[in-house]
Amino acid sequence: MSHFNFHKSTYSTITGECVEVAVNIPHTVAIRDSKRPGGPLLRITPTAWKAFRTHMRGEPGCGGGPLFRPPA
């Protein structure tokens, strides 16, 4: 099994409430709770992830920016 390289969402809160996202495996986006790194993963397609991010950009309180930016 391939290893996911998770990165914290750019919307992490001071209390640590956030998700981590991995986009390093072809055709897969993995999402997990940063407080439970050994817990369950949500695996979706990059197309579904893009649609989710696009939808959330239009939601109040989501800042209008990307939910996830890979590290530079």
N, CA, C and O atoms as a GROMACS GRO file, in nm:
protein
  288
    1MET      N    1   0.084  -0.118   0.000
    1MET     CA    2   0.000   0.000   0.000
    1MET      C    3   0.088   0.124   0.000
    1MET      O    4   0.190   0.128   0.070
    2SER      N    5   0.050   0.223  -0.077
    2SER     CA    6   0.125   0.348  -0.084
    2SER      C    7   0.105   0.430   0.044
    2SER      O    8   0.007   0.414   0.116
    3HIS      N    9   0.200   0.517   0.068
    3HIS     CA   10   0.197   0.601   0.188
    3HIS      C   11   0.143   0.739   0.152
    3HIS      O   12   0.192   0.804   0.060
    4PHE      N   13   0.043   0.783   0.225
    4PHE     CA   14  -0.011   0.917   0.204
    4PHE      C   15   0.076   1.018   0.276
    4PHE      O   16   0.116   0.996   0.391
    5ASN      N   17   0.105   1.129   0.211
    5ASN     CA   18   0.178   1.241   0.273
    5ASN      C   19   0.075   1.349   0.305
    5ASN      O   20   0.035   1.427   0.219
    6PHE      N   21   0.032   1.352   0.432
    6PHE     CA   22  -0.073   1.445   0.473
    6PHE      C   23  -0.017   1.582   0.506
    6PHE      O   24   0.095   1.597   0.556
    7HIS      N   25  -0.098   1.684   0.476
    7HIS     CA   26  -0.068   1.823   0.508
    7HIS      C   27  -0.192   1.883   0.571
    7HIS      O   28  -0.304   1.855   0.530
    8LYS      N   29  -0.170   1.969   0.673
    8LYS     CA   30  -0.284   2.033   0.739
    8LYS      C   31  -0.351   2.133   0.648
    8LYS      O   32  -0.287   2.200   0.567
    9SER      N   33  -0.480   2.143   0.664
    9SER     CA   34  -0.557   2.242   0.592
    9SER      C   35  -0.508   2.381   0.628
    9SER      O   36  -0.461   2.404   0.739
   10THR      N   37  -0.520   2.473   0.534
   10THR     CA   38  -0.482   2.611   0.561
   10THR      C   39  -0.582   2.678   0.654
   10THR      O   40  -0.559   2.791   0.698
   11TYR      N   41  -0.693   2.612   0.684
   11TYR     CA   42  -0.794   2.666   0.775
   11TYR      C   43  -0.787   2.603   0.914
   11TYR      O   44  -0.889   2.596   0.983
   12SER      N   45  -0.670   2.558   0.955
   12SER     CA   46  -0.654   2.503   1.090
   12SER      C   47  -0.688   2.612   1.191
   12SER      O   48  -0.659   2.729   1.169
   13THR      N   49  -0.748   2.570   1.301
   13THR     CA   50  -0.781   2.667   1.406
   13THR      C   51  -0.678   2.658   1.518
   13THR      O   52  -0.600   2.563   1.525
   14ILE      N   53  -0.679   2.757   1.603
   14ILE     CA   54  -0.586   2.759   1.716
   14ILE      C   55  -0.606   2.638   1.806
   14ILE      O   56  -0.510   2.589   1.865
   15THR      N   57  -0.730   2.590   1.817
   15THR     CA   58  -0.759   2.474   1.902
   15THR      C   59  -0.723   2.342   1.835
   15THR      O   60  -0.744   2.235   1.892
   16GLY      N   61  -0.671   2.350   1.713
   16GLY     CA   62  -0.626   2.230   1.645
   16GLY      C   63  -0.735   2.157   1.568
   16GLY      O   64  -0.714   2.044   1.522
   17GLU      N   65  -0.850   2.220   1.552
   17GLU     CA   66  -0.959   2.156   1.478
   17GLU      C   67  -0.935   2.174   1.329
   17GLU      O   68  -0.953   2.283   1.275
   18CYS      N   69  -0.894   2.068   1.264
   18CYS     CA   70  -0.872   2.079   1.121
   18CYS      C   71  -0.868   1.941   1.058
   18CYS      O   72  -0.872   1.839   1.126
   19VAL      N   73  -0.859   1.943   0.930
   19VAL     CA   74  -0.841   1.820   0.855
   19VAL      C   75  -0.703   1.822   0.791
   19VAL      O   76  -0.641   1.926   0.773
   20GLU      N   77  -0.657   1.702   0.758
   20GLU     CA   78  -0.533   1.688   0.683
   20GLU      C   79  -0.569   1.623   0.551
   20GLU      O   80  -0.656   1.537   0.543
   21VAL      N   81  -0.500   1.666   0.446
   21VAL     CA   82  -0.528   1.619   0.312
   21VAL      C   83  -0.400   1.566   0.249
   21VAL      O   84  -0.294   1.626   0.264
   22ALA      N   85  -0.411   1.455   0.178
   22ALA     CA   86  -0.299   1.399   0.103
   22ALA      C   87  -0.339   1.391  -0.044
   22ALA      O   88  -0.445   1.339  -0.078
   23VAL      N   89  -0.252   1.443  -0.130
   23VAL     CA   90  -0.279   1.441  -0.273
   23VAL      C   91  -0.164   1.378  -0.352
   23VAL      O   92  -0.154   1.397  -0.473
   24ASN      N   93  -0.079   1.303  -0.283
   24ASN     CA   94   0.041   1.248  -0.348
   24ASN      C   95   0.020   1.114  -0.418
   24ASN      O   96   0.111   1.068  -0.487
   25ILE      N   97  -0.095   1.053  -0.403
   25ILE     CA   98  -0.123   0.925  -0.467
   25ILE      C   99  -0.210   0.952  -0.591
   25ILE      O  100  -0.314   1.016  -0.579
   26PRO      N  101  -0.169   0.905  -0.708
   26PRO     CA  102  -0.247   0.932  -0.829
   26PRO      C  103  -0.394   0.889  -0.815
   26PRO      O  104  -0.423   0.782  -0.762
   27HIS      N  105  -0.482   0.973  -0.864
   27HIS     CA  106  -0.626   0.946  -0.872
   27HIS      C  107  -0.694   0.935  -0.736
   27HIS      O  108  -0.805   0.883  -0.726
   28THR      N  109  -0.628   0.985  -0.629
   28THR     CA  110  -0.683   0.974  -0.494
   28THR      C  111  -0.654   1.100  -0.413
   28THR      O  112  -0.544   1.154  -0.417
   29VAL      N  113  -0.754   1.146  -0.340
   29VAL     CA  114  -0.736   1.248  -0.237
   29VAL      C  115  -0.780   1.182  -0.107
   29VAL      O  116  -0.893   1.132  -0.096
   30ALA      N  117  -0.692   1.182  -0.008
   30ALA     CA  118  -0.724   1.124   0.123
   30ALA      C  119  -0.741   1.237   0.223
   30ALA      O  120  -0.663   1.332   0.225
   31ILE      N  121  -0.843   1.224   0.307
   31ILE     CA  122  -0.876   1.326   0.407
   31ILE      C  123  -0.890   1.257   0.541
   31ILE      O  124  -0.952   1.150   0.550
   32ARG      N  125  -0.833   1.318   0.646
   32ARG     CA  126  -0.846   1.262   0.780
   32ARG      C  127  -0.853   1.373   0.884
   32ARG      O  128  -0.818   1.488   0.856
   33ASP      N  129  -0.898   1.338   1.002
   33ASP     CA  130  -0.904   1.428   1.116
   33ASP      C  131  -0.763   1.440   1.173
   33ASP      O  132  -0.701   1.338   1.205
   34SER      N  133  -0.711   1.560   1.186
   34SER     CA  134  -0.574   1.580   1.234
   34SER      C  135  -0.556   1.533   1.378
   34SER      O  136  -0.443   1.502   1.418
   35LYS      N  137  -0.664   1.526   1.455
   35LYS     CA  138  -0.654   1.480   1.594
   35LYS      C  139  -0.656   1.329   1.605
   35LYS      O  140  -0.629   1.273   1.711
   36ARG      N  141  -0.688   1.260   1.493
   36ARG     CA  142  -0.693   1.114   1.493
   36ARG      C  143  -0.616   1.060   1.371
   36ARG      O  144  -0.676   1.000   1.282
   37PRO      N  145  -0.485   1.081   1.368
   37PRO     CA  146  -0.408   1.039   1.250
   37PRO      C  147  -0.416   0.890   1.222
   37PRO      O  148  -0.395   0.848   1.107
   38GLY      N  149  -0.445   0.810   1.320
   38GLY     CA  150  -0.459   0.666   1.299
   38GLY      C  151  -0.602   0.624   1.272
   38GLY      O  152  -0.630   0.505   1.255
   39GLY      N  153  -0.692   0.721   1.268
   39GLY     CA  154  -0.833   0.692   1.249
   39GLY      C  155  -0.868   0.670   1.103
   39GLY      O  156  -0.779   0.653   1.019
   40PRO      N  157  -0.996   0.669   1.074
   40PRO     CA  158  -1.042   0.640   0.938
   40PRO      C  159  -1.004   0.750   0.840
   40PRO      O  160  -0.986   0.866   0.878
   41LEU      N  161  -0.993   0.711   0.714
   41LEU     CA  162  -0.965   0.804   0.605
   41LEU      C  163  -1.086   0.813   0.515
   41LEU      O  164  -1.161   0.716   0.498
   42LEU      N  165  -1.105   0.928   0.459
   42LEU     CA  166  -1.203   0.946   0.354
   42LEU      C  167  -1.123   0.957   0.225
   42LEU      O  168  -1.038   1.045   0.212
   43ARG      N  169  -1.149   0.868   0.131
   43ARG     CA  170  -1.078   0.870   0.002
   43ARG      C  171  -1.177   0.906  -0.106
   43ARG      O  172  -1.282   0.844  -0.121
   44ILE      N  173  -1.142   1.010  -0.183
   44ILE     CA  174  -1.228   1.056  -0.291
   44ILE      C  175  -1.142   1.083  -0.414
   44ILE      O  176  -1.019   1.084  -0.407
   45THR      N  177  -1.208   1.104  -0.526
   45THR     CA  178  -1.135   1.134  -0.649
   45THR      C  179  -1.093   1.281  -0.649
   45THR      O  180  -1.156   1.363  -0.583
   46PRO      N  181  -0.988   1.315  -0.723
   46PRO     CA  182  -0.952   1.455  -0.737
   46PRO      C  183  -1.066   1.540  -0.794
   46PRO      O  184  -1.080   1.657  -0.759
   47THR      N  185  -1.147   1.483  -0.881
   47THR     CA  186  -1.262   1.555  -0.937
   47THR      C  187  -1.363   1.589  -0.828
   47THR      O  188  -1.415   1.701  -0.824
   48ALA      N  189  -1.391   1.495  -0.739
   48ALA     CA  190  -1.484   1.520  -0.628
   48ALA      C  191  -1.426   1.623  -0.532
   48ALA      O  192  -1.499   1.709  -0.482
   49TRP      N  193  -1.296   1.617  -0.506
   49TRP     CA  194  -1.230   1.713  -0.417
   49TRP      C  195  -1.239   1.854  -0.476
   49TRP      O  196  -1.270   1.950  -0.404
   50LYS      N  197  -1.214   1.866  -0.605
   50LYS     CA  198  -1.222   1.996  -0.671
   50LYS      C  199  -1.364   2.052  -0.662
   50LYS      O  200  -1.383   2.171  -0.636
   51ALA      N  201  -1.464   1.967  -0.685
   51ALA     CA  202  -1.604   2.011  -0.677
   51ALA      C  203  -1.638   2.056  -0.535
   51ALA      O  204  -1.706   2.157  -0.518
   52PHE      N  205  -1.592   1.984  -0.434
   52PHE     CA  206  -1.616   2.021  -0.295
   52PHE      C  207  -1.553   2.156  -0.264
   52PHE      O  208  -1.618   2.244  -0.207
   53ARG      N  209  -1.427   2.173  -0.302
   53ARG     CA  210  -1.356   2.299  -0.278
   53ARG      C  211  -1.425   2.415  -0.348
   53ARG      O  212  -1.439   2.524  -0.291
   54THR      N  213  -1.468   2.393  -0.472
   54THR     CA  214  -1.537   2.498  -0.548
   54THR      C  215  -1.666   2.537  -0.477
   54THR      O  216  -1.696   2.656  -0.466
   55HIS      N  217  -1.742   2.440  -0.431
   55HIS     CA  218  -1.866   2.467  -0.359
   55HIS      C  219  -1.839   2.545  -0.231
   55HIS      O  220  -1.908   2.643  -0.201
   56MET      N  221  -1.738   2.504  -0.155
   56MET     CA  222  -1.710   2.568  -0.027
   56MET      C  223  -1.661   2.710  -0.042
   56MET      O  224  -1.682   2.792   0.047
   57ARG      N  225  -1.597   2.742  -0.150
   57ARG     CA  226  -1.551   2.880  -0.172
   57ARG      C  227  -1.667   2.977  -0.173
   57ARG      O  228  -1.651   3.094  -0.136
   58GLY      N  229  -1.784   2.932  -0.213
   58GLY     CA  230  -1.900   3.019  -0.218
   58GLY      C  231  -1.978   3.024  -0.089
   58GLY      O  232  -2.075   3.099  -0.079
   59GLU      N  233  -1.940   2.946   0.012
   59GLU     CA  234  -2.014   2.940   0.138
   59GLU      C  235  -1.967   3.051   0.233
   59GLU      O  236  -1.847   3.076   0.244
   60PRO      N  237  -2.061   3.116   0.302
   60PRO     CA  238  -2.023   3.218   0.401
   60PRO      C  239  -1.933   3.158   0.509
   60PRO      O  240  -1.955   3.045   0.553
   61GLY      N  241  -1.833   3.231   0.550
   61GLY     CA  242  -1.744   3.187   0.657
   61GLY      C  243  -1.631   3.098   0.611
   61GLY      O  244  -1.550   3.054   0.692
   62CYS      N  245  -1.624   3.070   0.483
   62CYS     CA  246  -1.516   2.984   0.432
   62CYS      C  247  -1.401   3.065   0.376
   62CYS      O  248  -1.306   3.008   0.323
   63GLY      N  249  -1.406   3.195   0.387
   63GLY     CA  250  -1.294   3.279   0.349
   63GLY      C  251  -1.276   3.300   0.201
   63GLY      O  252  -1.196   3.386   0.161
   64GLY      N  253  -1.346   3.226   0.119
   64GLY     CA  254  -1.334   3.246  -0.023
   64GLY      C  255  -1.202   3.196  -0.081
   64GLY      O  256  -1.178   3.213  -0.201
   65GLY      N  257  -1.116   3.136   0.000
   65GLY     CA  258  -0.987   3.088  -0.049
   65GLY      C  259  -0.984   2.938  -0.054
   65GLY      O  260  -1.082   2.871  -0.020
   66PRO      N  261  -0.871   2.884  -0.097
   66PRO     CA  262  -0.862   2.738  -0.107
   66PRO      C  263  -0.863   2.671   0.030
   66PRO      O  264  -0.809   2.725   0.126
   67LEU      N  265  -0.925   2.555   0.038
   67LEU     CA  266  -0.925   2.479   0.162
   67LEU      C  267  -0.791   2.411   0.185
   67LEU      O  268  -0.755   2.379   0.299
   68PHE      N  269  -0.718   2.390   0.080
   68PHE     CA  270  -0.592   2.321   0.093
   68PHE      C  271  -0.493   2.375  -0.008
   68PHE      O  272  -0.522   2.382  -0.128
   69ARG      N  273  -0.379   2.414   0.039
   69ARG     CA  274  -0.269   2.454  -0.048
   69ARG      C  275  -0.153   2.363  -0.018
   69ARG      O  276  -0.109   2.356   0.097
   70PRO      N  277  -0.099   2.292  -0.118
   70PRO     CA  278   0.018   2.210  -0.092
   70PRO      C  279   0.134   2.296  -0.045
   70PRO      O  280   0.140   2.413  -0.080
   71PRO      N  281   0.226   2.241   0.033
   71PRO     CA  282   0.338   2.320   0.080
   71PRO      C  283   0.422   2.368  -0.039
   71PRO      O  284   0.435   2.299  -0.140
   72ALA      N  285   0.477   2.486  -0.025
   72ALA     CA  286   0.559   2.544  -0.134
   72ALA      C  287   0.692   2.475  -0.148
   72ALA      O  288   0.772   2.512  -0.234
   0.00000   0.00000   0.00000
